[in-house]
Amino acid sequence: MAAPVSSSHSIQIEALPEVVWSVLTGIADWPQWNPEVKSMSFDGPLAPGSTFRWKAGPGTIVSTLEEVDPPRYVRWRGKTLSIAALHEYRLTPSDGGTRVETEETFSGLLARVMRGSLQKTLDSSLEQGLQHLKTESERRAGRS
């Protein structure tokens, strides 16, 4: 990838893809299960072109859904400060649960200048986000 900051992580979740999808794409509810998301504004629908504004970390992010393929794949673009982000999730049935893979890239001037620190931040953010998604999905599936 050409982006100066890029990260990908995966996790096994003991819940069906439909449950994980419901948690992941219930965008307005993110602050209820992911403590990294401080606020969220999303009026829907869950479709390409829909936008959401959210606060995670130091800035407010404006994101636009680009692709939605229930319950397998979702991708959005976002901007904050001078960083352009692209984030995607892939859900695959696996061992009675769901394998979730996520990937995010940062590009733009700030991403080039602060590459090292932003890489660490992004790696940590994706790992924590997947863990929160796992905890909430398994709770909803009655596996906690």
N, C-alpha and C positions, 0 to 999 in steps of 0.2 A: 504494500500500500504506500501511496505517496504522502500520506498524512504524517507529520512529524511525531505525533503521539498516537499510539494505537495499543489496544489491549483486548484480550479475549479470555473468557473464563467459562467454565461449565460446572454443573452440579446435578446430582441425581436427587429427585424429589419423589417421596413416597405418596404421590397423589396422581390421579388420572390427568391427562393433558387438558381436559375440559375444566377441571378445577384450577389448575395452574393458570390457564388462559383467563379464567374469570378474575383471579386475583391480579394478574399482570395488566389486563386491559380495563380493569375498573379504575381508570386513571384518577378520577375524582377522589377515590378512597386511599390513594397512596400514603398520605400523611398518617392515616390510622394504623398502618402496619409497618411503614418504613420510617424510622426516626430521622433518617438523613433528609427526608422531604419535609420542609417546614411549612409550606403552603402550596395550594394547587387551585387552579381555576380551569375547568374543562366543562364545556356545555355539550360536547359531542356533535354529531354522532361519531362512533368508532369507525371512521372511514377516511380514505386518503383525502387530504386537503383540510381536515379539521385541525385546529390549533389548540394548544394548551399552554398556560403560563404557570411556572412553578419556581419555587425557591428551594435550592439545595446548595449548601455551601455559601459562598459569599455573594453570589449574584442571582438575579432573576433570569430564568431561561424561558425563551419563547420557542416552542417546538411545534412542528407540523408533521402529522402522520403522512407517510409516503406510501406504505404498502401494508395491507391488513389481510391475512389469510388464516381465518380461524380454523382450528385452534393450533396452528403450526408456526406462524411467522408474523412478526410485526416489526416495522422499521419507521423511525422518525428522524428528522433533522431538527437541530436546535441552534440557537445563537445566544451568547451572553458575552458581554464585553467585546473583545475582538476575536473570540473563539467560535468557530463553526464546528458543531459536533454532528456525527452520524451514529445512531445507535440502533442495533437490531437484536432481536431475540428469535431463536429457533427452538421449538418444542418437538421432541420426538418420543413416542411411546417406548418404554424401556423397562423390562423386568417388572411389569405390573404398575409402574409409576411413569415418571417423565424425566427424560434427560433434557436439561435446559442449557443451551449455549448462548452466550451473549458476546457481542463485540461492539466496541465503540472507538471512534477516531476523533481526534481534535486537529483542526487545521487553522491557519490564520497567523497573523504576526505574533500574538502573544504565545501561541502554541510553539512557534519556532524559537522565540526568545527564552521561554521558561520551560523548555522541553523536559528537562530532568525532573523538576519538582512536579510538573503536571503529570508526568508518567506515573510517578509514585501515587499521586492523588487519584488518578484514574484507576490504576490497578486495585487500590484499596476500596474505592467506591464500587467497582464491579463485584468484587468478592463479598463485600458487606451487603450489597443489594441482592445478590443471589441468596445469601444466607437468610435475609429477611423474607424473601419470596418463598423460600423453602419452609421456614417456620410457619408463615401464615397459610400457605397451601396445605401443609400437613395438618395444621390445626383445623382448617375447614373440612378436610377429608376425614377427620376423627382419628388421626394418627399421632397426635402429640401426647 
